[in-house]
Amino acid sequence: MHLQIKYLKLNLYTDHNYITMIVDLRSDTVTKPTPTMLEAMMSAKVGDDVFGEDETINTIKVLAVIGGFIAGMSQGIKNARTIKV
């Protein structure tokens, strides 16, 4: 049996209001970012993570080492000395 979910309906209750959202899970190519998402993308600090220039990735790696979650990193960190701070 193969189950494929194409749409997800979320009923959220916030601030005494119900919000219903339909999430299209078919593909990331049908997703259109909101103005807030676009602003976040345009203002994001970027860099090459291979050369240790991505500030966000560097912060996540440091927090993973501090919190003991090294094994949870997708590419893994062999030890704290591999992090360029």
C-alpha positions, 0 to 999 in steps of 0.5 A: 500500500502506498500513501501519498499526501497531497494536501494538508488542512490545518485548523489552528486556534490563535487569539480566540480565532480559528484559522484554516490553512490548506498546505499544498505538499505536492511540490516546492515549485507550487509554493509561493512565498509571502511578502514576509518570506520574501523579505526574510530571504532578501535580508538574510546574511549569506555565505559559503558554508564550505569555506565557513562563511555562512553565519547562520550555519556557523551559529547552528554548529556552535549551538550543536556543540554546546548543546551536545547535539553534534550527531544531529547535524545533517553532515555531522561535525567530527569535533568542535575544532572543525568549526570556524568561528 
